[in-house]
Amino acid sequence: MFPTISLVQEIGLAVLIVAALAWVLGLGHMLWDARFHHPEPGAYEGVAVIPAQRSAATHPMESVELTEAEEEAFAGLIRTIPLR
């Protein structure tokens, strides 16, 4: 094909071109599907991202008794968090 490069380089170039073409086709297919395929809002049947919060009564190891000073320190820490 090219007189100035070796056969191994030509094979490498062909593999690189095929990989780039497959990547471009895959990207185009993914973007095409994302553009025209919109699932129904309530159609998601997977696992919830954040599990439901359990109450402290479910297991005694899931609750911690805080002293008055710890509660005040925690409340002060929460007040420093900007609410946006």
Beta strands, then each sheet from edge to edge (+ up, - down):
end
